[in-house]
Amino acid sequence: MNPTHPTDRLAAARLCVLVDAQADATAFERLFIALLGAGVPMFQIRDKAAPDAVLLDRGRRAVALARQANPAAPAVVTLNDHVGVAAAAGVDGVHLGAEDMHVAEARRLLGPDRIIGRTAHDLDEARAACVAGADCLGVGPCFPSSTKAFASQAPRDFLRAAATEIALPVFAIGGITPARLADLATLGLHRVAVSAAITAAPDPAAAARAFLAALR
């Protein structure tokens, strides 16, 4: 195992925090540094409204801060959707939704050493992502979310099947709180991707530590 390789660091990550670009770079760095200090092992920069230039800047800042905090095994930094920006920013990889670039095309552009995550809403999507070469999955939505509206929640049978049948790291997404981790664990889900429950908390670092303690 090479602790500096993105996929090895991904394998050790149970919590991924989704962060937006923030109003300015200073606010972004303040939040990112606080979460790094709390021990967050993985981040996804996700901001549908931010222009590419801002995402490029935040990606580069995030990578530099992660490496400064832990040069031997920095936190994983990925970008949502924007494959070209991810390549230019030097982040560890991307996360793709159903309407984004196909996993195989992203792999062709990013090469073999970047992480490619894929959202799956049913078992067929999960299996197809594996075949296409994804490195991890986000499955859900597991619960109602305060940051994104969903028409319905993912069936528990699908969540259980994804956790037990898929050989990739599988992150539960959608409305995750510490109180819901035990329920997810009964389905075999022990990794989560979280946004507002951490970033919108009065003390994001304390909220992140609570998640990490519960996941341990």
C-alpha positions as CSV (number, residue, x, y, z in Angstrom):
1,M,0.0,0.0,0.0
2,N,1.2,3.5,-0.9
3,P,-0.3,6.1,1.5
4,T,0.3,8.8,-1.0
5,H,-1.7,7.2,-3.8
6,P,-5.2,8.5,-4.1
7,T,-6.9,5.1,-4.2
8,D,-5.1,3.9,-1.1
9,R,-6.1,7.0,0.8
10,L,-9.7,6.5,-0.5
11,A,-9.7,3.0,0.9
12,A,-9.1,4.4,4.4
13,A,-11.7,7.1,4.2
14,R,-15.1,6.6,5.9
15,L,-16.2,10.3,5.8
16,C,-16.4,12.5,2.7
17,V,-17.4,16.1,3.3
18,L,-19.0,18.0,0.4
19,V,-17.9,21.7,0.5
20,D,-19.0,24.6,-1.8
21,A,-16.7,27.3,-3.1
22,Q,-17.8,29.7,-0.4
23,A,-18.2,33.5,-0.9
24,D,-14.5,34.1,-1.1
25,A,-11.2,32.2,-1.0
26,T,-10.5,33.2,2.6
27,A,-13.8,31.7,3.8
28,F,-13.1,28.6,1.8
29,E,-9.6,28.2,3.3
30,R,-10.9,28.9,6.9
31,L,-13.5,26.1,6.6
32,F,-11.2,23.7,4.8
33,I,-8.4,24.1,7.4
34,A,-10.9,23.6,10.3
35,L,-12.1,20.4,8.7
36,L,-8.6,19.1,8.1
37,G,-7.8,19.8,11.7
38,A,-10.8,17.7,12.7
39,G,-9.3,14.8,10.8
40,V,-11.6,14.7,7.7
41,P,-10.0,12.3,5.3
42,M,-11.8,13.1,2.1
43,F,-13.5,16.1,0.5
44,Q,-15.6,16.8,-2.6
45,I,-15.8,20.4,-3.9
46,R,-19.3,20.7,-5.1
47,D,-20.8,24.0,-6.3
48,K,-23.2,24.1,-9.3
49,A,-23.1,27.9,-9.3
50,A,-19.4,28.6,-9.2
51,P,-17.6,29.4,-12.5
52,D,-14.8,27.1,-13.6
53,A,-12.1,29.7,-12.7
54,V,-13.3,29.7,-9.1
55,L,-13.5,25.9,-8.9
56,L,-10.0,25.8,-10.3
57,D,-8.7,28.1,-7.6
58,R,-10.5,26.2,-4.8
59,G,-9.3,22.9,-6.1
60,R,-5.7,24.1,-6.1
61,R,-6.0,25.7,-2.7
62,A,-7.6,22.5,-1.3
63,V,-4.8,20.3,-2.6
64,A,-2.1,22.6,-1.2
65,L,-3.8,22.8,2.2
66,A,-4.3,19.0,2.4
67,R,-0.6,18.4,1.6
68,Q,0.5,21.0,4.0
69,A,-1.5,19.4,6.8
70,N,-0.3,15.9,6.1
71,P,2.5,15.5,3.6
72,A,2.7,11.7,3.9
73,A,-1.0,11.0,3.4
74,P,-3.0,14.1,2.6
75,A,-6.8,14.1,2.6
76,V,-8.4,13.1,-0.7
77,V,-9.7,16.1,-2.7
78,T,-12.1,15.5,-5.5
79,L,-14.2,17.8,-7.6
80,N,-17.9,17.3,-8.6
81,D,-18.6,17.0,-12.3
82,H,-15.9,19.2,-13.9
83,V,-13.4,16.7,-15.3
84,G,-11.3,19.3,-17.2
85,V,-11.1,21.6,-14.2
86,A,-10.1,18.6,-12.0
87,A,-7.3,17.7,-14.3
88,A,-6.0,21.3,-14.4
89,A,-6.3,21.8,-10.6
90,G,-4.4,18.6,-9.8
91,V,-7.0,17.3,-7.4
92,D,-7.2,13.5,-6.7
93,G,-10.2,12.9,-8.9
94,V,-13.9,13.6,-9.7
95,H,-17.3,12.5,-8.8
96,L,-19.8,12.0,-11.6
97,G,-23.6,11.9,-11.6
98,A,-25.9,10.2,-14.0
99,E,-26.0,13.2,-16.3
100,D,-22.3,13.9,-16.3
101,M,-19.5,12.5,-18.4
102,H,-19.3,8.7,-18.7
103,V,-16.9,7.1,-16.3
104,A,-14.9,5.5,-19.2
105,E,-14.4,8.9,-20.9
106,A,-13.4,10.5,-17.6
107,R,-10.9,7.8,-17.1
108,R,-9.4,8.3,-20.6
109,L,-9.0,12.0,-19.8
110,L,-7.7,11.7,-16.3
111,G,-5.6,8.6,-16.6
112,P,-5.3,5.6,-14.3
113,D,-4.1,7.3,-11.1
114,R,-7.1,9.6,-10.4
115,I,-10.2,8.6,-8.4
116,I,-13.4,8.5,-10.3
117,G,-16.6,8.3,-8.2
118,R,-20.1,7.7,-9.6
119,T,-23.5,8.2,-8.1
120,A,-25.8,5.2,-8.3
121,H,-29.5,5.2,-7.7
122,D,-30.1,1.5,-8.4
123,L,-28.1,-1.7,-8.6
124,D,-27.9,-1.7,-12.4
125,E,-26.2,1.8,-12.2
126,A,-23.9,0.6,-9.5
127,R,-22.8,-2.5,-11.5
128,A,-22.4,-0.5,-14.7
129,A,-20.1,2.0,-12.8
130,C,-18.0,-0.9,-11.6
131,V,-17.6,-2.3,-15.1
132,A,-16.8,1.1,-16.5
133,G,-13.9,1.5,-14.1
134,A,-15.2,3.7,-11.2
135,D,-13.2,3.7,-8.0
136,C,-16.1,4.4,-5.6
137,L,-19.8,4.9,-5.5
138,G,-22.2,7.3,-3.8
139,V,-25.6,5.5,-3.2
140,G,-28.8,7.1,-2.1
141,P,-30.6,9.4,-1.4
142,C,-30.8,7.6,1.9
143,F,-32.9,10.2,3.8
144,P,-34.5,13.6,3.1
145,S,-31.9,16.2,2.6
146,S,-31.7,19.9,3.6
147,T,-29.4,20.8,0.7
148,K,-31.0,18.9,-2.3
149,A,-34.5,18.0,-3.1
150,F,-35.2,14.3,-4.0
151,A,-38.3,12.8,-5.5
152,S,-37.9,9.8,-3.3
153,Q,-35.5,7.9,-1.2
154,A,-33.5,4.9,-2.3
155,P,-35.0,1.5,-1.4
156,R,-33.4,-0.2,1.5
157,D,-33.0,-3.4,-0.5
158,F,-30.9,-1.5,-3.0
159,L,-28.7,0.1,-0.3
160,R,-28.1,-3.3,1.4
161,A,-27.3,-4.9,-2.0
162,A,-24.9,-2.1,-2.9
163,A,-23.1,-2.5,0.4
164,T,-22.8,-6.2,0.1
165,E,-22.4,-6.9,-3.6
166,I,-20.3,-4.0,-4.8
167,A,-16.6,-4.5,-4.2
168,L,-15.8,-0.7,-4.3
169,P,-15.9,1.8,-1.4
170,V,-19.6,2.7,-1.2
171,F,-20.6,6.0,0.4
172,A,-24.2,6.6,1.6
173,I,-25.4,10.0,0.5
174,G,-28.5,12.2,1.2
175,G,-29.6,13.6,4.6
176,I,-26.9,11.8,6.6
177,T,-26.7,12.7,10.3
178,P,-24.8,11.1,13.2
179,A,-28.1,9.8,14.6
180,R,-28.7,7.9,11.3
181,L,-25.3,6.1,11.1
182,A,-26.5,3.1,13.2
183,D,-29.4,2.5,10.8
184,L,-27.0,2.7,7.8
185,A,-24.7,0.2,9.5
186,T,-27.5,-2.3,9.7
187,L,-27.5,-2.2,5.9
188,G,-23.7,-2.7,5.8
189,L,-23.0,1.0,4.9
190,H,-20.1,2.3,6.9
191,R,-19.0,5.2,4.7
192,V,-20.9,8.5,4.3
193,A,-20.8,11.6,2.2
194,V,-22.1,14.6,4.2
195,S,-22.7,18.3,3.4
196,A,-25.0,20.5,5.5
197,A,-24.8,18.4,8.7
198,I,-21.2,19.5,8.9
199,T,-20.6,22.6,6.8
200,A,-23.8,24.4,8.1
201,A,-23.2,23.4,11.7
202,P,-22.4,26.2,14.2
203,D,-19.0,24.4,14.7
204,P,-18.2,22.5,11.5
205,A,-15.0,21.0,13.0
206,A,-16.9,19.7,16.0
207,A,-19.6,18.2,13.8
208,A,-17.0,16.5,11.7
209,R,-15.3,15.0,14.8
210,A,-18.7,13.7,16.0
211,F,-19.2,11.9,12.6
212,L,-15.7,10.5,12.7
213,A,-16.1,9.2,16.3
214,A,-19.5,7.6,15.4
215,L,-18.0,6.0,12.3
216,R,-15.2,4.5,14.2
